[in-house]
Amino acid sequence: MIQKIQSLMMAQSFTSREAKQLGVSAASLAYYVKIGELEHVARGIYKGVRAPSIDNFQWEDLITAIKQTRHGIVCLISALALYDLTEEIPRQHWIAIPNNTRHRASQLVRVVRMRNMSLGKSHIKIDHVTIPIFDRERTIVDAFRYLSKEIAIKALKQALTKNKKEKIDLEKLRRYAARLRVNITDYIIAITT
């Protein structure tokens, strides 16, 4: 039975759902935890004991949180922190989920329900693990929607002063703001002039 999940056991973590798709039951996972082949990381999240650890342990909890959150996308303070656009240190990982999705409460995750989950959705890699995240432009627009103006303005200012590779696309920022009905034109003008 353990051969069925051999590929998963070398991943930084995997979900019980992924194991089930390979034909391994929850009872089998519990047995492998008991005999020391697997480690139970969090509810529904497992890791092989010989799996390589995450080099950047600062984001290990975020990877676990995003795997626990069905249809989740990293957003707001967590995304700003990953993009180095804030000085805020997230106490919880901010994860967006579809407006009509149910989610079990967790101390690790701060859920934000959103209607438009496709606008600005992208992916980044953290130590060979690909996680969904809103791009810089969407994250800044969402900061104006959900966070304080102070945090949003600081993030916008930092994004506009980044080097060319990490700089935001102003046209995309304006399109996102219009689509999400957020008026940030005055802030952009004030910062860029």
N, C-alpha and C positions, 0 to 999 in steps of 0.2 A: 504494500500500500504506500509506503513512504517513497517509492520510486515515482509515483504519480505526481508528487509535489517537489521532486528534487530540484527542478528549475526555480521554483518559488523560494526554496530554502536558502538560495544564495543571494536573494534580493535583500535590500535593507529591511523591508517589511512587506507583508502581503495580507490581504483580507481573507476572512473565512469564506466570503463569497467567491473569491478567486480559487480557493481550494475546492469549494463545492463544485465549481465548473469543471474541475479536473477529476471529480468523482470521489473526493475525500470528505467524509462527514465531520460534523462538529465533535462527535464522540472520538473519532480517530485523532483529531487535532488535540483534544484534551489528553488522550493517551500519550501522544508524542511529547506534550509538555511535561507530563508526569515522568516519563523515562529520560527526560533531559535532551531530547532532539530539537525541540522548539522552545521558544520563549514567548510567553503571553505578554505582549507589550501594552495593549489597551483593549477595550471592548471590541471584539471582532478583528483585532490586528495581531499578527504573529510575526516572528522572525526566527530563522534558523540559527542555532547556536554558533555555527561556523560561518555565518554570513559576515561579510566585511562591514565594519562599523562606518557610520557617517563621519567623514573628516570634519565637517563644519557642524559640530554638535549644537551650535546656537540655533539651528533650524531643524533639529531632529524632532522636536515636539510639533513643529508646523507640519512636517511630513506626516506624522502620525495623525494630526488633527484633520488634514485634508483627506486622508484615506478613510477616516471615520465618518466624514461628512459626505453623504451621497449627493452627487451633482454639485458639489461645492467648488467655489473659485476664490482664491486668495484675493482680498480686497482691502481697501481703506488703510488703516494704520499698519497692518502687516505688509501690505503691498508697498506702501511708502517706505517702510523700513528696509524691505528687500531692495528697492530702487535707490536707497540712500537719499531720500528726499524729506526726511524728518529726523528730529532729535528725540521724538517720542519713543519710548520703549514699550512695546505692546505687552500688557500683562496677560492678555488672552489673544488667541489668534483670530483675526477677523476673517470670517468666511461668508461669502455671499451664497445664498441658495435660492432656487426659484420660489416665487411668492406663494405658490400652492403646495409646497413640499413640507412634510412633517420632519421634525428633527428632534432627537432625544437630547435633553439638556446635558451639558458637559462643562466642567470647570475650565477645560482647555480651550474651548471654542466660544467666540462671541458671534452669533449668527446674525446676519443682516439679510432680510428678505428683499429681493429685487424682482422686478418684472422683466426687464430686458437683460438677459444673461448672455446674449451672444455678442453684443456691441463691445468691441475692444478685448474680447477674450483671446488670450494667447497662452503660451506655455514657457516655463523656464526650467532649467535643470539645476538641481542642487545635489551635488555628489551622485551623479548618475541616476537620480530620481527625477522624472519629469512631473511637474505639478502645474495645474491650471491657475492662471493669474490674469487679472485685468492689466492691460498695457498701461504705460505711464500716463497717457492722455486721459484715458477713462478713469484712472485712479484719481487724478487731480480734479476732474469734473465731479466725481463722487464725493471727494473731500468737501467741495463746496455744497453738496447736497446734504451730507450726513454729519459732517464734523464742524468744528468751530471755524469761523472765518480766519482766525489767526493761524490755525494749523494749515488751512487750505492756501492762504496767501504765501506763507513761508514755503510750502511745497512747490507752488507755482514759481516763486522767485528762484528757488534752488534748481528747479528743472530748467529754467531759462538760462541759467549761468553754467550749466554743465558743459563738458567738452562736446565737440561736434558729434561724436559717436553716441553719447548718452542724452543729447539734447532732445527735447520734445518737438513734435511737429505741430506748429501753431495752427495750421489749416485743419489738421485732424482734430485738434483740441476744440476749435470753433465748431466744427461739424458735430462732434459728440455733445457739446454744450447745447447746441440748437436742438438736436434730436432728443436730449433728455430734459429740455426746457429749463436750462440753467443759464442765467445771464451773467457771464463773467467778462464781458467785453471791457467794462470799465477797469477791472483789475489788470487785464492784459495791457491795456493802454498805459495805465499808471506805472507798471513795472517796466515796460519796454521803452518808455520815452524818458 
